[in-house]
Amino acid sequence: MQTPTVIAEDGRRYEVFPRRPLWGHFEALSDNAAREGFTFELVGVHLKSQMQIRGYKGRGGTRQRNEAAKRLVEWLESPSEHYDEDVLIIGDWNARPDEDEWKPFDALEKQKQIDFKSINPSDELTHVARLNKSGPAGTRLDLHLITRTADVKKVTKEQAIVIRWDFFDHLSELSGVDRDQLFKAMKMNFSDHLPVASRFYFTTGRR
């Protein structure tokens, strides 16, 4: 299969997906033999990062992420190319949910085909850009896209909760230098993103 490429901000041609999406098809079986389960597709993405380009003012990788969004939308709108219409796309998108590169998703969301901005609140951060006394400061880059949201909204809010990670109980006791060293150690040994956990609740009789 030919690797899709695009002309980036520096005028050179690069791969749209430097890190290939990881696709999986899952089947959830009912605990009642008389009831039917359901299937869904899960796609993990790690899109182009915002590496600065020499001589270019602005965010790097925008064109690659925009083209990646177009490719993913094209795939979502082509049922013959995937097994199931219930799709989750999650991962490190490397840009906030309100950035221009996601216009292809905005169009689908306006048609009520997907949820994207509505389930990625910009005031919740996942990317730790720095550590302050009050806690981590950064942006939300770990995003989620889901199809068939009308079905999802039937599930009561009490059946799923957002896990808020709290690794910084004693952050206010650290000096600025110590906080910087802590961040660098986390970034080098673990990740510069906060952990994200997804829980799926399946109940008998509900699809």
Secondary structure as the mmCIF struct_conf table of DSSP 4:
data_model
#
loop_
_struct_conf.conf_type_id
_struct_conf.id
_struct_conf.beg_label_comp_id
_struct_conf.beg_label_asym_id
_struct_conf.beg_label_seq_id
_struct_conf.end_label_comp_id
_struct_conf.end_label_asym_id
_struct_conf.end_label_seq_id
HELX_LH_PP_P HELX_LH_PP_P1 GLN A 2 PRO A 4
STRN STRN1 THR A 5 ILE A 7
TURN_TY1_P TURN_TY1_P1 GLU A 9 ASP A 10
BEND BEND1 GLY A 11 GLY A 11
STRN STRN2 ARG A 13 GLU A 15
BEND BEND2 VAL A 16 VAL A 16
BEND BEND3 PRO A 18 ARG A 19
STRN STRN3 LEU A 22 ALA A 28
HELX_LH_PP_P HELX_LH_PP_P2 LEU A 29 SER A 30
BEND BEND4 ASP A 31 ASN A 32
TURN_TY1_P TURN_TY1_P2 ALA A 33 ALA A 34
BEND BEND5 ARG A 35 ARG A 35
STRN STRN4 PHE A 38 HIS A 46
TURN_TY1_P TURN_TY1_P3 ARG A 54 GLY A 55
BEND BEND6 GLY A 58 GLY A 58
TURN_TY1_P TURN_TY1_P4 GLY A 60 GLY A 61
HELX_RH_AL_P HELX_RH_AL_P1 THR A 62 LEU A 76
TURN_TY1_P TURN_TY1_P5 GLU A 77 GLU A 77
HELX_RH_3T_P HELX_RH_3T_P1 PRO A 79 GLU A 81
BEND BEND7 HIS A 82 TYR A 83
BEND BEND8 GLU A 85 GLU A 85
STRN STRN5 VAL A 87 ASP A 92
BEND BEND9 ASN A 94 ALA A 95
TURN_TY1_P TURN_TY1_P6 PRO A 97 ASP A 98
BEND BEND10 GLU A 99 GLU A 99
HELX_RH_3T_P HELX_RH_3T_P2 ASP A 100 TRP A 102
HELX_RH_AL_P HELX_RH_AL_P2 LYS A 103 LYS A 110
TURN_TY1_P TURN_TY1_P7 GLN A 111 LYS A 112
BEND BEND11 GLN A 113 GLN A 113
STRN STRN6 ILE A 114 ASP A 115
BEND BEND12 PHE A 116 PHE A 116
HELX_RH_3T_P HELX_RH_3T_P3 LYS A 117 ILE A 119
BEND BEND13 ASN A 120 ASN A 120
TURN_TY1_P TURN_TY1_P8 SER A 122 ASP A 123
BEND BEND14 GLU A 124 GLU A 124
STRN STRN7 HIS A 127 ASN A 132
TURN_TY1_P TURN_TY1_P9 LYS A 133 SER A 134
STRN STRN8 GLY A 135 THR A 139
STRN STRN9 ASP A 142 THR A 147
HELX_RH_AL_P HELX_RH_AL_P3 THR A 149 VAL A 152
TURN_TY1_P TURN_TY1_P10 LYS A 153 LYS A 154
BEND BEND15 VAL A 155 VAL A 155
HELX_RH_3T_P HELX_RH_3T_P4 LYS A 157 GLN A 159
TURN_TY1_P TURN_TY1_P11 ASP A 169 HIS A 170
HELX_RH_3T_P HELX_RH_3T_P5 LEU A 171 GLU A 173
BEND BEND16 LEU A 174 LEU A 174
HELX_RH_AL_P HELX_RH_AL_P4 GLY A 176 ASN A 189
TURN_TY1_P TURN_TY1_P12 PHE A 190 PHE A 190
BEND BEND17 ASP A 192 ASP A 192
STRN STRN10 HIS A 193 HIS A 193
TURN_TY1_P TURN_TY1_P13 THR A 204 GLY A 205
#
